[in-house]
Amino acid sequence: MKKKLFSFIALAGILMSITACGKDEVKPVAINEATDTCEICNMAVINDQHATEIILKNGKSMVFDDIGCMYEWVHANENKEIDAQFVRDYKDKEWILSEDAIYVHNPSVKTPMAYNVVSFKDKTSAEKFATENEGSKLLSADDLVDYGWEQNHEMMQKSDMKEHTHSDGAENSHSNGSH
């Protein structure tokens, strides 16, 4: 009896491993510039290096126009089951899993919602960009979990984007610093 039980458990383990290996890899969906809008700010999402995407476990995909918007959504929806988060390489626009990317914050780098964070697929590219752009700070995906996510209000005003801020008119952005 014990031998049969052990054989059954071993067979079940093998079948579960095979089933797990056959699972389709989650991939980002194509962005439709004519219809896609950011889940946070409702701005059109351009198919460029700033676009980001979340795929939920239920298969729903959501797009964002700025890395900061994506993280604002994540913080506001901590109970949602996320299957994958994607960002784009700043140089070649290639999709990358957000946890695999290296990030650079620089207050003078323009992003759609003025969060001033861009992503790179490798550390060498991120370091080169940071060296070439004074005031840059390298960040990991883990750093972004607790990042302050404040919009650059000065850049928003210069870009005539005041009406697109995530704040309620207060000095700080939508983020209250608790992130």
Buried (B, 14 or more C-beta within 10 A) or exposed (E): EEEEEEEEEEEEEEEEEEEEEEEEEBEBEEBEEEEBEBBBBEBBBEBEBBBBBBBBEEEEBBBBBBBBBBBBBBBEBEEBEBEBBBBBBBBEEEBBBBEEBBBBBBEEBEBBBBBBBBBBBBEEBBBBBBEEBEEBEBBEBEEBEEBEBBBBBEBBEEEEBEEBBBBEEEEEBBBEEEB
